[in-house]
């Protein structure tokens, strides 16, 4: 279990450090062009997801996401006693990842984001983003397990651009991004709504996956 929790901690740390760090780098280099900054942020995130899932999937399952762990528990693929340690490892890893990015880019370590992502359409976008991510994982594991790393990386790369929220789809990442007042941050007042939307999307994906697998 220690190895699993370490993998979840390190994987989520690495993921958030990439999201936040590439966001800071992209913002600095894009000369105010938000589209170009988002493109740089997207490519880095999709690439690191492929790497991390490939590296850690055989150790912990490479969840890096409380919604994924929760859904897999509901599905019977994760023991109930493991869900809390998994989520704690993911959230703490994500927070440390944000701090690590801040240290690398010489900005204050402790921050609160002022980047507003408010409103029902943003929250609905998170339902859509999380639904698609969890469905991709569930069906990928069932039918194309060797391709899950690529499927997830490509899905998030696409979802950055087709969702209004830029596809957080992960409570641990959402909490961590509350603690960075940078390009990838999210205002803390929106965090709870995003997480609720992510849980709804994940549960809907589980229901749809069960229906499809029943056939």
Secondary structure, 3 states (H helix, E strand, C coil): CHHHHHHHHHHHHHHHHHHHHHHHHHHHHCCCCHHHHHHHHHHHHHHHHHHHHHHHCCCCCCCCCHHHHHHHHHHCCCCHHHHHHHHHHHHHHHHHHHHHHHHHCCCCCCCCCCCCCCCHHHHHHHHHHHHHHHHHHHHHHHHCHHHHHHHHHHHHHHHHHHCCCCCCCCHHHHHHHHCCCCCCCCCHHHHHHHHHHHHHHHHHHHHHHHHHHHC
